[in-house]
């Protein structure tokens, strides 16, 4: 796991090279376990926890709340870290509005994430039904 952590920035930049080539991103911060990339309007934060969890957030610059972000989370095990990065890249490409920084897309995403958060909080506190567990629409 230490070797993966040391090579993490290199892996991210390789698997997310399309962000630089096609969307004008550049790396603005790299260290073991964390890579931050930015375009003129968007940020992508990629974090790898040595216990095996990968998190990727895409957000509009100036609005970096997790609730206003598109997220991907994966765990190493059945899939390797490079494969998880490939899956995240595939999912980022699934909806062109995401990497174009479409304000309406992010507004809707934020509203959906806030609704889901409230539903989960109500359910966890015994004040609401179990929320729908399907993935949020993009």
N, C-alpha and C positions, 0 to 999 in steps of 0.2 A: 504494500500500500504506500510506503514511503517513496518508492520509485515513481509510482503513478502521480503522487503529489508533487514531486520535483519536476516531472515532465508535463504537468497539467497545463501551464500556460501555452506550451508548444502544441499540445494536443488541441486545445481550444482554437488557437489561431489557425491550425491546419483544417479542422472540421468546419470552422465558421469563416473560412476564407471567402466564401460567396458574399458575406456581408461587406467585406472590403471591396471586392471586385464589382458587385452589382448594386450596392446601396450606399457607398461612400463612408463606411465606418472606418474607424482606426482604433487601435489599442491605446487606451489612455492610462491604464493601470494593470500591472501584472505582478503577481507574487505567487508563491506556492499556495494552491488552493483557491485562488481568486483571479479572475480576469474581467476587466471592465473595458467595454468598447463603446464608442459613441459615433453617431452621425450628426449632422447639423440639428436634427430634431429628436433623435431617439438614443436611448442608452440600452445596452445589454450587459447585465451583470451575471457572470457564471461562477458558481461557487461549488467546490468539491470538499466535502467533509471526509476526513480520513476513515471514518467508519463505513464509507461507501455510498453516501447520499450525494446526488448531483442536483443542483437547483439552478435554473436559468430564468431570469426575469427580463422582460422587454417592457420598457416604459418610455413615456414622453419625457424629455428633459424638462425639469422644473416640476414634475409630478411623479415623484419616485415612491409614492406610497405603495406597498404591496397590493392594496385593494384596487389600485389604478393600473396594475401591471398584468401582462400576460405571463403565465408561469408554466414551467415544465419541471417536474420532479421525477427522478428515477433513482433506483438503487442498483448498485453493482451486485452481481451474483450470477443470475442466468445470463445477463448481458454485461459485457465489459464496459469500462469507462469510455473507450473510443466509440463503442456502439451506442451508448446512451447519448453521447454528443451528436452522433449521426441522426438518431431519432429526434432529438430536440431540433436539429437543423431542418429535418423533414417537416416537423410540425410547424416551425416558424414559416416555412414556405407555403403551407397549406392554404392560408388566407392572405392574399396579397395586401389587404388593408393593414395588416399588422406591421409589416416592414416598410410600408409607405407612410406610416405614422398617422393614418386617417383619424382625425379628431373625433368623428362620430363613432367609429369603432371603439376607441379607447373610452369614450364617455359611456357607451353601452356596456362595455366590459366592466368598468368601475361600478356601475349601477347593479349589474348582475352579481359581482363579487360582494358588494355590500349587502344585497338581499340574502345571498347565500350565508354570509357571515352571521346575520341576524337570525336566520332560521336555525343554524347550527347552535348558536348561543341559547336560543329558546329551548331547543330540544335537550341540550346538555344540562340546562337548569330545571328540566322537568316542566317547562311552561309551554311546550309546543310539540307538535308531531315530529316524527323522524323525517328529516328533509329528504327530498329526492336525491339519490346518489349518482344520477347520471352526470356525465361531464357537462360543464357549462357550454352553451353555444358560443361560437366564435363570432 
